[in-house]
């Protein structure tokens, strides 16, 4: 395993690699049904998360759904 340096929600971070976006969400303890994932300014649809690798230098934004009324 090799650590990858990424930017996650504006913060520099190291994550274990190799990794897919689905693996990143699992590593972070997040439910893929509760977030929207943007990788390098492009939204990645949920069915593609397991097939989309995280690469060195990626900029990833995670937007969480919040319920309320």
N, C-alpha and C positions, 0 to 999 in steps of 0.2 A: 504494500500500500504506500501511496505517496500523497502527502498533503497537497491540496489545491488551494491557491489563494484566490478568493473571489470577493466581490463586493455584494453584501446582502443587506437590502433595505438601507443603503447608504453607508454601511459600516464594513471596513475591511475585516475579513474573517478567513480562517483556515479550516478546511473540511477534509475528511479522509477521502481519497480517490483510489481507484476510479469510482465514479458515482453518476447516477442518472438523476433527473429532477425528482422522480418518485423516491429514489433512495435518499435524496437530500431532505425531502419532507419527512420521511421516516426517521432520519437521523435527528431532525429537529423536533420530533414528536407531534407533527401536525397532520391533521386529516386532510387529504387532498380534496375532499368534497367541500371543505370550509375555506379554501383559499383560491385565489387566482394567481397564477405564476406568470411573471414576465421575465424573459431572458434576453438580455441585450436589446431591450426596447421592443420586443415582439412577444405578444401573448402566446403561451403554449397551452393548447387545449388539453383537457384532462386525459383523454385517451392516448395522448402522445407523451405523457410524463415519463412512463417507464422506458420509452425508446429514445429519449432525448438526453444525451450526455452533458454533464457539467464539465466545462473546460477551464483551464488556468486563465484567470483574468475576467471570467464572466461577470456581468453585472446582473444580479437577480433581485427582483422586487416581488415580495409576497404581500398580497392584499387580503386581509381577513374579513370574512363576512361577520357582521355583528347584528344580532337580532334585537328587537326592541319595538317600542311603540310610543 
